[in-house]
Amino acid sequence: MAKKGAREIVALVCTVCKSQNYVTERNKVNMDLKGKGKLQIKKWCKRCKKVQLHKETSKLK
Ligand SMILES: [Zn+2]
């Protein structure tokens, strides 16, 4: 029983234009311990040409 399921690859999509700008890895175990829900990060969106709030999604394009 190694590290299976501990890490999860998620995509970050712009909440405004819905374009998938980033792909990241998150540690599911840590996230669960924090008790947080969906990851939300402010990042640069090249489509909006400004910093927007990005939300995680498990749907990778
Ligand atoms: Zn955008």
N, CA, C, O and the ligand as a Tripos MOL2 file, in Angstrom:
@<TRIPOS>MOLECULE
protein
  245   243    62     0     0
PROTEIN
NO_CHARGES

@<TRIPOS>ATOM
      1 N           0.8460   -1.2030    0.0000 N.3       1 MET1
      2 CA          0.0000    0.0000    0.0000 C.3       1 MET1
      3 C           0.8800    1.2510    0.0000 C.2       1 MET1
      4 O           1.1460    1.8330    1.0510 O.2       1 MET1
      5 N           1.3030    1.6350   -1.1300 N.am      2 ALA2
      6 CA          2.2100    2.7820   -1.2320 C.3       2 ALA2
      7 C           1.4460    4.1050   -1.2720 C.2       2 ALA2
      8 O           0.6290    4.3990   -0.3990 O.2       2 ALA2
      9 N           1.7310    4.8830   -2.2950 N.am      3 LYS3
     10 CA          1.1580    6.2350   -2.3170 C.3       3 LYS3
     11 C          -0.0530    6.3450   -3.2400 C.2       3 LYS3
     12 O          -0.4010    7.4340   -3.6980 O.2       3 LYS3
     13 N          -0.6680    5.2410   -3.4970 N.am      4 LYS4
     14 CA         -1.7850    5.2680   -4.4530 C.3       4 LYS4
     15 C          -2.9240    6.1640   -3.9700 C.2       4 LYS4
     16 O          -3.4110    6.0290   -2.8480 O.2       4 LYS4
     17 N          -3.3270    7.0680   -4.8310 N.am      5 GLY5
     18 CA         -4.4670    7.9250   -4.5020 C.3       5 GLY5
     19 C          -4.1280    9.1240   -3.6510 C.2       5 GLY5
     20 O          -4.9930    9.9520   -3.3650 O.2       5 GLY5
     21 N          -2.8650    9.2290   -3.2390 N.am      6 ALA6
     22 CA         -2.4750   10.3600   -2.4000 C.3       6 ALA6
     23 C          -2.4040   11.6450   -3.2050 C.2       6 ALA6
     24 O          -2.7020   12.7310   -2.7090 O.2       6 ALA6
     25 N          -2.0000   11.4950   -4.4630 N.am      7 ARG7
     26 CA         -1.8770   12.6770   -5.3020 C.3       7 ARG7
     27 C          -2.8820   12.6360   -6.4340 C.2       7 ARG7
     28 O          -3.2850   11.5770   -6.9150 O.2       7 ARG7
     29 N          -3.2660   13.8270   -6.8360 N.am      8 GLU8
     30 CA         -4.2870   13.9420   -7.8560 C.3       8 GLU8
     31 C          -3.9180   15.0820   -8.7990 C.2       8 GLU8
     32 O          -3.5610   16.1770   -8.3650 O.2       8 GLU8
     33 N          -4.0110   14.8080  -10.0760 N.am      9 ILE9
     34 CA         -3.7260   15.8670  -11.0400 C.3       9 ILE9
     35 C          -5.0180   16.6130  -11.3440 C.2       9 ILE9
     36 O          -6.0310   16.0180  -11.7090 O.2       9 ILE9
     37 N          -4.9560   17.9090  -11.1860 N.am     10 VAL10
     38 CA         -6.1360   18.7170  -11.4420 C.3      10 VAL10
     39 C          -5.8060   19.8310  -12.4270 C.2      10 VAL10
     40 O          -4.6580   20.2640  -12.5280 O.2      10 VAL10
     41 N          -6.8040   20.2820  -13.1390 N.am     11 ALA11
     42 CA         -6.6410   21.4070  -14.0440 C.3      11 ALA11
     43 C          -7.1870   22.6510  -13.3660 C.2      11 ALA11
     44 O          -8.1150   22.5850  -12.5610 O.2      11 ALA11
     45 N          -6.5950   23.7820  -13.7060 N.am     12 LEU12
     46 CA         -7.1040   25.0470  -13.1930 C.3      12 LEU12
     47 C          -7.7190   25.8300  -14.3440 C.2      12 LEU12
     48 O          -7.0520   26.1450  -15.3290 O.2      12 LEU12
     49 N          -8.9920   26.1340  -14.2010 N.am     13 VAL13
     50 CA         -9.6820   26.8710  -15.2500 C.3      13 VAL13
     51 C         -10.0790   28.2540  -14.7610 C.2      13 VAL13
     52 O         -10.4500   28.4440  -13.6020 O.2      13 VAL13
     53 N          -9.9930   29.1990  -15.6590 N.am     14 CYS14
     54 CA        -10.4050   30.5690  -15.3770 C.3      14 CYS14
     55 C         -11.9110   30.5920  -15.1230 C.2      14 CYS14
     56 O         -12.6860   30.0460  -15.9080 O.2      14 CYS14
     57 N         -12.3170   31.2210  -14.0330 N.am     15 THR15
     58 CA        -13.7440   31.2420  -13.7050 C.3      15 THR15
     59 C         -14.5210   32.2020  -14.5900 C.2      15 THR15
     60 O         -15.7520   32.1780  -14.6120 O.2      15 THR15
     61 N         -13.8070   33.0430  -15.3170 N.am     16 VAL16
     62 CA        -14.4840   34.0190  -16.1670 C.3      16 VAL16
     63 C         -14.6890   33.4950  -17.5950 C.2      16 VAL16
     64 O         -15.8090   33.4850  -18.1050 O.2      16 VAL16
     65 N         -13.5910   33.0590  -18.2350 N.am     17 CYS17
     66 CA        -13.6960   32.6300  -19.6330 C.3      17 CYS17
     67 C         -13.6710   31.1130  -19.7830 C.2      17 CYS17
     68 O         -13.8050   30.5940  -20.8910 O.2      17 CYS17
     69 N         -13.4970   30.3930  -18.6550 N.am     18 LYS18
     70 CA        -13.5060   28.9220  -18.6210 C.3      18 LYS18
     71 C         -12.3640   28.2860  -19.3960 C.2      18 LYS18
     72 O         -12.4250   27.0980  -19.7130 O.2      18 LYS18
     73 N         -11.3420   29.0360  -19.7020 N.am     19 SER19
     74 CA        -10.2300   28.4270  -20.4120 C.3      19 SER19
     75 C          -9.2780   27.7520  -19.4310 C.2      19 SER19
     76 O          -8.9770   28.2860  -18.3630 O.2      19 SER19
     77 N          -8.8130   26.5660  -19.8190 N.am     20 GLN20
     78 CA         -7.9200   25.8090  -18.9380 C.3      20 GLN20
     79 C          -6.4860   26.2870  -19.1210 C.2      20 GLN20
     80 O          -5.8610   26.0410  -20.1530 O.2      20 GLN20
     81 N          -5.9860   26.9620  -18.1230 N.am     21 ASN21
     82 CA         -4.6800   27.5990  -18.2420 C.3      21 ASN21
     83 C          -3.5620   26.8520  -17.5420 C.2      21 ASN21
     84 O          -2.3980   26.9790  -17.9210 O.2      21 ASN21
     85 N          -3.8980   26.0850  -16.5380 N.am     22 TYR22
     86 CA         -2.8460   25.4210  -15.7610 C.3      22 TYR22
     87 C          -3.2360   23.9940  -15.4060 C.2      22 TYR22
     88 O          -4.4130   23.6620  -15.2640 O.2      22 TYR22
     89 N          -2.2100   23.1610  -15.2670 N.am     23 VAL23
     90 CA         -2.4110   21.8160  -14.7400 C.3      23 VAL23
     91 C          -1.4930   21.6650  -13.5370 C.2      23 VAL23
     92 O          -0.3070   21.9870  -13.6150 O.2      23 VAL23
     93 N          -2.0170   21.1910  -12.4570 N.am     24 THR24
     94 CA         -1.2210   21.0860  -11.2470 C.3      24 THR24
     95 C          -1.5100   19.7820  -10.5250 C.2      24 THR24
     96 O          -2.4710   19.0730  -10.8240 O.2      24 THR24
     97 N          -0.6520   19.4970   -9.5740 N.am     25 GLU25
     98 CA         -0.8330   18.3060   -8.7600 C.3      25 GLU25
     99 C          -1.1790   18.7450   -7.3540 C.2      25 GLU25
    100 O          -0.5520   19.6540   -6.8110 O.2      25 GLU25
    101 N          -2.1460   18.1220   -6.7780 N.am     26 ARG26
    102 CA         -2.4190   18.4720   -5.3970 C.3      26 ARG26
    103 C          -2.3820   17.2150   -4.5310 C.2      26 ARG26
    104 O          -2.6510   16.1060   -4.9930 O.2      26 ARG26
    105 N          -2.0520   17.4190   -3.3060 N.am     27 ASN27
    106 CA         -2.0020   16.3190   -2.3700 C.3      27 ASN27
    107 C          -3.3600   16.1860   -1.6960 C.2      27 ASN27
    108 O          -3.7590   17.0220   -0.8850 O.2      27 ASN27
    109 N          -4.0440   15.1360   -2.0440 N.am     28 LYS28
    110 CA         -5.4010   14.9370   -1.5590 C.3      28 LYS28
    111 C          -5.4590   14.8220   -0.0340 C.2      28 LYS28
    112 O          -6.3830   15.3160    0.6120 O.2      28 LYS28
    113 N          -4.4540   14.1630    0.5130 N.am     29 VAL29
    114 CA         -4.4210   13.9390    1.9590 C.3      29 VAL29
    115 C          -4.3400   15.2650    2.7160 C.2      29 VAL29
    116 O          -5.0690   15.4970    3.6800 O.2      29 VAL29
    117 N          -3.4360   16.1250    2.2550 N.am     30 ASN30
    118 CA         -3.3000   17.4260    2.9050 C.3      30 ASN30
    119 C          -4.5700   18.2520    2.7920 C.2      30 ASN30
    120 O          -4.9920   18.9050    3.7460 O.2      30 ASN30
    121 N          -5.1640   18.2140    1.6240 N.am     31 MET31
    122 CA         -6.3810   18.9800    1.4040 C.3      31 MET31
    123 C          -7.5000   18.5140    2.3370 C.2      31 MET31
    124 O          -8.2750   19.3180    2.8550 O.2      31 MET31
    125 N          -7.5630   17.2200    2.5340 N.am     32 ASP32
    126 CA         -8.5910   16.6730    3.4080 C.3      32 ASP32
    127 C          -8.3700   17.0920    4.8570 C.2      32 ASP32
    128 O          -9.3170   17.3680    5.5950 O.2      32 ASP32
    129 N          -7.1060   17.1340    5.2440 N.am     33 LEU33
    130 CA         -6.7860   17.5270    6.6090 C.3      33 LEU33
    131 C          -7.1620   18.9840    6.8680 C.2      33 LEU33
    132 O          -7.6250   19.3390    7.9520 O.2      33 LEU33
    133 N          -6.9580   19.7950    5.8760 N.am     34 LYS34
    134 CA         -7.3040   21.2080    6.0080 C.3      34 LYS34
    135 C          -8.8170   21.4070    6.0110 C.2      34 LYS34
    136 O          -9.3260   22.4240    6.4810 O.2      34 LYS34
    137 N          -9.5100   20.4310    5.4860 N.am     35 GLY35
    138 CA        -10.9620   20.5290    5.4400 C.3      35 GLY35
    139 C         -11.4650   21.4940    4.3960 C.2      35 GLY35
    140 O         -12.6030   21.9600    4.4530 O.2      35 GLY35
    141 N         -10.6030   21.7910    3.4370 N.am     36 LYS36
    142 CA        -11.0140   22.7350    2.3970 C.3      36 LYS36
    143 C         -11.6770   22.0050    1.2460 C.2      36 LYS36
    144 O         -11.4720   20.8080    1.0430 O.2      36 LYS36
    145 N         -12.4500   22.7230    0.5220 N.am     37 GLY37
    146 CA        -13.1240   22.1390   -0.6230 C.3      37 GLY37
    147 C         -12.2950   22.3210   -1.8750 C.2      37 GLY37
    148 O         -11.1620   21.8460   -1.9600 O.2      37 GLY37
    149 N         -12.8570   23.0000   -2.8280 N.am     38 LYS38
    150 CA        -12.1770   23.1960   -4.1010 C.3      38 LYS38
    151 C         -11.0760   24.2440   -3.9910 C.2      38 LYS38
    152 O         -11.1820   25.2480   -3.2860 O.2      38 LYS38
    153 N         -10.0310   23.9500   -4.7200 N.am     39 LEU39
    154 CA         -8.8980   24.8370   -4.7660 C.3      39 LEU39
    155 C          -9.2290   26.0810   -5.6040 C.2      39 LEU39
    156 O          -9.7970   25.9800   -6.6920 O.2      39 LEU39
    157 N          -8.8670   27.2340   -5.0810 N.am     40 GLN40
    158 CA         -9.0860   28.4630   -5.8430 C.3      40 GLN40
    159 C          -7.8460   29.3390   -5.7580 C.2      40 GLN40
    160 O          -7.3980   29.7160   -4.6750 O.2      40 GLN40
    161 N          -7.3130   29.6460   -6.9090 N.am     41 ILE41
    162 CA         -6.0770   30.4240   -6.9530 C.3      41 ILE41
    163 C          -6.2190   31.5630   -7.9560 C.2      41 ILE41
    164 O          -6.8110   31.4090   -9.0240 O.2      41 ILE41
    165 N          -5.6640   32.6990   -7.5840 N.am     42 LYS42
    166 CA         -5.6260   33.8100   -8.5360 C.3      42 LYS42
    167 C          -4.3740   33.6790   -9.3860 C.2      42 LYS42
    168 O          -3.2500   33.6630   -8.8840 O.2      42 LYS42
    169 N          -4.6060   33.5840  -10.6970 N.am     43 LYS43
    170 CA         -3.4920   33.4100  -11.6260 C.3      43 LYS43
    171 C          -3.7540   34.2030  -12.8920 C.2      43 LYS43
    172 O          -4.8710   34.6360  -13.1730 O.2      43 LYS43
    173 N          -2.6810   34.3720  -13.6410 N.am     44 TRP44
    174 CA         -2.7780   35.0990  -14.9010 C.3      44 TRP44
    175 C          -3.5310   34.2870  -15.9430 C.2      44 TRP44
    176 O          -3.2220   33.1170  -16.1700 O.2      44 TRP44
    177 N          -4.5040   34.9010  -16.5660 N.am     45 CYS45
    178 CA         -5.2160   34.2700  -17.6710 C.3      45 CYS45
    179 C          -4.8280   34.9730  -18.9550 C.2      45 CYS45
    180 O          -5.0310   36.1770  -19.1050 O.2      45 CYS45
    181 N          -4.2640   34.2050  -19.8830 N.am     46 LYS46
    182 CA         -3.7860   34.8310  -21.1180 C.3      46 LYS46
    183 C          -4.9580   35.2110  -22.0360 C.2      46 LYS46
    184 O          -4.8230   36.0730  -22.9040 O.2      46 LYS46
    185 N          -6.0860   34.5660  -21.8350 N.am     47 ARG47
    186 CA         -7.2340   34.8850  -22.6720 C.3      47 ARG47
    187 C          -7.9080   36.1870  -22.2150 C.2      47 ARG47
    188 O          -8.2820   37.0300  -23.0300 O.2      47 ARG47
    189 N          -8.0500   36.3260  -20.8930 N.am     48 CYS48
    190 CA         -8.6120   37.5670  -20.3300 C.3      48 CYS48
    191 C          -7.5660   38.6740  -20.3080 C.2      48 CYS48
    192 O          -7.8940   39.8550  -20.1910 O.2      48 CYS48
    193 N          -6.3270   38.2840  -20.4210 N.am     49 LYS49
    194 CA         -5.1870   39.2110  -20.3370 C.3      49 LYS49
    195 C          -5.1390   39.9240  -19.0020 C.2      49 LYS49
    196 O          -4.7280   41.0810  -18.9210 O.2      49 LYS49
    197 N          -5.5550   39.2390  -17.9640 N.am     50 LYS50
    198 CA         -5.3800   39.7630  -16.6160 C.3      50 LYS50
    199 C          -5.4880   38.6390  -15.5840 C.2      50 LYS50
    200 O          -5.8220   37.5030  -15.9210 O.2      50 LYS50
    201 N          -5.2040   38.9680  -14.3350 N.am     51 VAL51
    202 CA         -5.2630   37.9710  -13.2690 C.3      51 VAL51
    203 C          -6.7260   37.6880  -12.9230 C.2      51 VAL51
    204 O          -7.5040   38.5930  -12.6210 O.2      51 VAL51
    205 N          -7.0700   36.4070  -12.9780 N.am     52 GLN52
    206 CA         -8.4270   35.9940  -12.6650 C.3      52 GLN52
    207 C          -8.3940   34.8770  -11.6360 C.2      52 GLN52
    208 O          -7.3630   34.2430  -11.4120 O.2      52 GLN52
    209 N          -9.5260   34.6550  -11.0260 N.am     53 LEU53
    210 CA         -9.6440   33.5350  -10.1100 C.3      53 LEU53
    211 C          -9.7580   32.2370  -10.9140 C.2      53 LEU53
    212 O         -10.5900   32.1170  -11.8140 O.2      53 LEU53
    213 N          -8.9100   31.2750  -10.5720 N.am     54 HIS54
    214 CA         -8.9390   29.9800  -11.2340 C.3      54 HIS54
    215 C          -9.4270   28.9080  -10.2740 C.2      54 HIS54
    216 O          -9.0420   28.8810   -9.1050 O.2      54 HIS54
    217 N         -10.2600   28.0460  -10.7710 N.am     55 LYS55
    218 CA        -10.8010   26.9560   -9.9580 C.3      55 LYS55
    219 C         -10.3000   25.6280  -10.4800 C.2      55 LYS55
    220 O         -10.0500   25.4650  -11.6740 O.2      55 LYS55
    221 N         -10.1570   24.6800   -9.5660 N.am     56 GLU56
    222 CA         -9.7100   23.3580   -9.9820 C.3      56 GLU56
    223 C         -10.8550   22.5830  -10.6120 C.2      56 GLU56
    224 O         -12.0260   22.7500  -10.2690 O.2      56 GLU56
    225 N         -10.4700   21.7430  -11.5340 N.am     57 THR57
    226 CA        -11.4230   20.8080  -12.1110 C.3      57 THR57
    227 C         -10.6990   19.5210  -12.4340 C.2      57 THR57
    228 O          -9.5290   19.5480  -12.8170 O.2      57 THR57
    229 N         -11.3640   18.4070  -12.2870 N.am     58 SER58
    230 CA        -10.7170   17.1270  -12.5460 C.3      58 SER58
    231 C         -10.7570   16.7800  -14.0290 C.2      58 SER58
    232 O         -10.1320   15.8120  -14.4620 O.2      58 SER58
    233 N         -11.4910   17.5680  -14.8030 N.am     59 LYS59
    234 CA        -11.5980   17.3020  -16.2310 C.3      59 LYS59
    235 C         -10.4070   17.8770  -16.9660 C.2      59 LYS59
    236 O         -10.2940   19.0900  -17.1400 O.2      59 LYS59
    237 N          -9.5200   16.9950  -17.3940 N.am     60 LEU60
    238 CA         -8.3450   17.4310  -18.1400 C.3      60 LEU60
    239 C          -8.6270   17.3930  -19.6230 C.2      60 LEU60
    240 O          -9.1770   16.4250  -20.1470 O.2      60 LEU60
    241 N          -8.2450   18.4490  -20.2790 N.am     61 LYS61
    242 CA         -8.4430   18.5050  -21.7250 C.3      61 LYS61
    243 C          -7.2550   17.9010  -22.4490 C.2      61 LYS61
    244 O          -7.2390   17.8570  -23.6790 O.2      61 LYS61
    245 ZN         -9.9670   33.9720  -18.4470 Zn       62 ZN62
@<TRIPOS>BOND
     1     1     2 1
     2     2     3 1
     3     3     4 2
     4     3     5 am
     5     5     6 1
     6     6     7 1
     7     7     8 2
     8     7     9 am
     9     9    10 1
    10    10    11 1
    11    11    12 2
    12    11    13 am
    13    13    14 1
    14    14    15 1
    15    15    16 2
    16    15    17 am
    17    17    18 1
    18    18    19 1
    19    19    20 2
    20    19    21 am
    21    21    22 1
    22    22    23 1
    23    23    24 2
    24    23    25 am
    25    25    26 1
    26    26    27 1
    27    27    28 2
    28    27    29 am
    29    29    30 1
    30    30    31 1
    31    31    32 2
    32    31    33 am
    33    33    34 1
    34    34    35 1
    35    35    36 2
    36    35    37 am
    37    37    38 1
    38    38    39 1
    39    39    40 2
    40    39    41 am
    41    41    42 1
    42    42    43 1
    43    43    44 2
    44    43    45 am
    45    45    46 1
    46    46    47 1
    47    47    48 2
    48    47    49 am
    49    49    50 1
    50    50    51 1
    51    51    52 2
    52    51    53 am
    53    53    54 1
    54    54    55 1
    55    55    56 2
    56    55    57 am
    57    57    58 1
    58    58    59 1
    59    59    60 2
    60    59    61 am
    61    61    62 1
    62    62    63 1
    63    63    64 2
    64    63    65 am
    65    65    66 1
    66    66    67 1
    67    67    68 2
    68    67    69 am
    69    69    70 1
    70    70    71 1
    71    71    72 2
    72    71    73 am
    73    73    74 1
    74    74    75 1
    75    75    76 2
    76    75    77 am
    77    77    78 1
    78    78    79 1
    79    79    80 2
    80    79    81 am
    81    81    82 1
    82    82    83 1
    83    83    84 2
    84    83    85 am
    85    85    86 1
    86    86    87 1
    87    87    88 2
    88    87    89 am
    89    89    90 1
    90    90    91 1
    91    91    92 2
    92    91    93 am
    93    93    94 1
    94    94    95 1
    95    95    96 2
    96    95    97 am
    97    97    98 1
    98    98    99 1
    99    99   100 2
   100    99   101 am
   101   101   102 1
   102   102   103 1
   103   103   104 2
   104   103   105 am
   105   105   106 1
   106   106   107 1
   107   107   108 2
   108   107   109 am
   109   109   110 1
   110   110   111 1
   111   111   112 2
   112   111   113 am
   113   113   114 1
   114   114   115 1
   115   115   116 2
   116   115   117 am
   117   117   118 1
   118   118   119 1
   119   119   120 2
   120   119   121 am
   121   121   122 1
   122   122   123 1
   123   123   124 2
   124   123   125 am
   125   125   126 1
   126   126   127 1
   127   127   128 2
   128   127   129 am
   129   129   130 1
   130   130   131 1
   131   131   132 2
   132   131   133 am
   133   133   134 1
   134   134   135 1
   135   135   136 2
   136   135   137 am
   137   137   138 1
   138   138   139 1
   139   139   140 2
   140   139   141 am
   141   141   142 1
   142   142   143 1
   143   143   144 2
   144   143   145 am
   145   145   146 1
   146   146   147 1
   147   147   148 2
   148   147   149 am
   149   149   150 1
   150   150   151 1
   151   151   152 2
   152   151   153 am
   153   153   154 1
   154   154   155 1
   155   155   156 2
   156   155   157 am
   157   157   158 1
   158   158   159 1
   159   159   160 2
   160   159   161 am
   161   161   162 1
   162   162   163 1
   163   163   164 2
   164   163   165 am
   165   165   166 1
   166   166   167 1
   167   167   168 2
   168   167   169 am
   169   169   170 1
   170   170   171 1
   171   171   172 2
   172   171   173 am
   173   173   174 1
   174   174   175 1
   175   175   176 2
   176   175   177 am
   177   177   178 1
   178   178   179 1
   179   179   180 2
   180   179   181 am
   181   181   182 1
   182   182   183 1
   183   183   184 2
   184   183   185 am
   185   185   186 1
   186   186   187 1
   187   187   188 2
   188   187   189 am
   189   189   190 1
   190   190   191 1
   191   191   192 2
   192   191   193 am
   193   193   194 1
   194   194   195 1
   195   195   196 2
   196   195   197 am
   197   197   198 1
   198   198   199 1
   199   199   200 2
   200   199   201 am
   201   201   202 1
   202   202   203 1
   203   203   204 2
   204   203   205 am
   205   205   206 1
   206   206   207 1
   207   207   208 2
   208   207   209 am
   209   209   210 1
   210   210   211 1
   211   211   212 2
   212   211   213 am
   213   213   214 1
   214   214   215 1
   215   215   216 2
   216   215   217 am
   217   217   218 1
   218   218   219 1
   219   219   220 2
   220   219   221 am
   221   221   222 1
   222   222   223 1
   223   223   224 2
   224   223   225 am
   225   225   226 1
   226   226   227 1
   227   227   228 2
   228   227   229 am
   229   229   230 1
   230   230   231 1
   231   231   232 2
   232   231   233 am
   233   233   234 1
   234   234   235 1
   235   235   236 2
   236   235   237 am
   237   237   238 1
   238   238   239 1
   239   239   240 2
   240   239   241 am
   241   241   242 1
   242   242   243 1
   243   243   244 2
@<TRIPOS>SUBSTRUCTURE
     1 MET1         2 RESIDUE 1 A MET
     2 ALA2         6 RESIDUE 1 A ALA
     3 LYS3        10 RESIDUE 1 A LYS
     4 LYS4        14 RESIDUE 1 A LYS
     5 GLY5        18 RESIDUE 1 A GLY
     6 ALA6        22 RESIDUE 1 A ALA
     7 ARG7        26 RESIDUE 1 A ARG
     8 GLU8        30 RESIDUE 1 A GLU
     9 ILE9        34 RESIDUE 1 A ILE
    10 VAL10       38 RESIDUE 1 A VAL
    11 ALA11       42 RESIDUE 1 A ALA
    12 LEU12       46 RESIDUE 1 A LEU
    13 VAL13       50 RESIDUE 1 A VAL
    14 CYS14       54 RESIDUE 1 A CYS
    15 THR15       58 RESIDUE 1 A THR
    16 VAL16       62 RESIDUE 1 A VAL
    17 CYS17       66 RESIDUE 1 A CYS
    18 LYS18       70 RESIDUE 1 A LYS
    19 SER19       74 RESIDUE 1 A SER
    20 GLN20       78 RESIDUE 1 A GLN
    21 ASN21       82 RESIDUE 1 A ASN
    22 TYR22       86 RESIDUE 1 A TYR
    23 VAL23       90 RESIDUE 1 A VAL
    24 THR24       94 RESIDUE 1 A THR
    25 GLU25       98 RESIDUE 1 A GLU
    26 ARG26      102 RESIDUE 1 A ARG
    27 ASN27      106 RESIDUE 1 A ASN
    28 LYS28      110 RESIDUE 1 A LYS
    29 VAL29      114 RESIDUE 1 A VAL
    30 ASN30      118 RESIDUE 1 A ASN
    31 MET31      122 RESIDUE 1 A MET
    32 ASP32      126 RESIDUE 1 A ASP
    33 LEU33      130 RESIDUE 1 A LEU
    34 LYS34      134 RESIDUE 1 A LYS
    35 GLY35      138 RESIDUE 1 A GLY
    36 LYS36      142 RESIDUE 1 A LYS
    37 GLY37      146 RESIDUE 1 A GLY
    38 LYS38      150 RESIDUE 1 A LYS
    39 LEU39      154 RESIDUE 1 A LEU
    40 GLN40      158 RESIDUE 1 A GLN
    41 ILE41      162 RESIDUE 1 A ILE
    42 LYS42      166 RESIDUE 1 A LYS
    43 LYS43      170 RESIDUE 1 A LYS
    44 TRP44      174 RESIDUE 1 A TRP
    45 CYS45      178 RESIDUE 1 A CYS
    46 LYS46      182 RESIDUE 1 A LYS
    47 ARG47      186 RESIDUE 1 A ARG
    48 CYS48      190 RESIDUE 1 A CYS
    49 LYS49      194 RESIDUE 1 A LYS
    50 LYS50      198 RESIDUE 1 A LYS
    51 VAL51      202 RESIDUE 1 A VAL
    52 GLN52      206 RESIDUE 1 A GLN
    53 LEU53      210 RESIDUE 1 A LEU
    54 HIS54      214 RESIDUE 1 A HIS
    55 LYS55      218 RESIDUE 1 A LYS
    56 GLU56      222 RESIDUE 1 A GLU
    57 THR57      226 RESIDUE 1 A THR
    58 SER58      230 RESIDUE 1 A SER
    59 LYS59      234 RESIDUE 1 A LYS
    60 LEU60      238 RESIDUE 1 A LEU
    61 LYS61      242 RESIDUE 1 A LYS
    62 ZN62       245 GROUP 0 **** ****
